[in-house]
Amino acid sequence: MEMGTLSLTNLNQKIKTSDKLFYNQFHYCFKIHFPHCGALNGIFDHGRIDEILDLRENLWHRSRNINFGGSWRTAKVHKVTDEIRRVLHRACSYFQQFGSSIRLNILQDWIYLYTNQYTMREDLLDIGFTIDSITTVKLNRPFDTVKSNHKTGEVRCYFKQTELTETEKELIFKFLNDNVDEVRPSLGVQYFGARQDLHLRTYFFIDFNDEKLISVLELMTPNLIRKIQPIFKK
């Protein structure tokens, strides 16, 4: 009990500000570390878990008998212990009861658990897991909007990822220069303009004071805008 309490008080608590929840559904993400938890991936069948752990245990024993003094010495491979088996079987029984009310992304030694039940942290510790961090989504603006420090901006447009022609790049920056008081390119766009590079990237964006100007840019350089989002202001 004391160890569980200590683990709870020392958790790495994180806040993620966003316009949407995890997978548009979940408030919390638990990041869990546990060796061989990949045996749970998409299965939740006790017999199948034992089969996978048996295979990994045999692989671990073989790796100890070959290449002595070689690369296995630096590889972080954990032996499959009886405790690891017990924990994974407890986790299997626990996760089976939730169905689609949670989401699990399971890697070799990590689990990302998405849920709306913050109190699951006690259950996870009781199972025997180590919780690396808990991230909470804080909704700070309406869905599908963006925040900007540009006080007069109304909408933001993002570009597609594509290779431009020299002419297309020149037209984009002619548009920016002609409308310098009405648009605000991101730093990525500004750095792009200073280089010889012609590769347009998805994180490049421009903030517009007037949405009508987007039509002007589209006429000058068709099929380059990926999406348009309103800018949220408090």
Secondary structure, DSSP 8 states (H G I E B T S, - for coil): -HHHHHHHHT-EEEEEEESS-BTTTBSEEEEEE-TTGGGGTTT--HHHHHHHHHHHHHHHHHHHHSSTTSGGGTS------HHHHHHHHHHHHHHHTTGGGSEEEE-SSEEEEEES-TTHHHHHHHHT-EEEEEEEEEE-S-TT-EE-S-TT--EEEEE--EE--HHHHHHHHHHHHHTTTTEEE-HHHHHHHHSS--EE-TT-EEEESSTHHHHHHHHHSTT-EEEEEEEE--
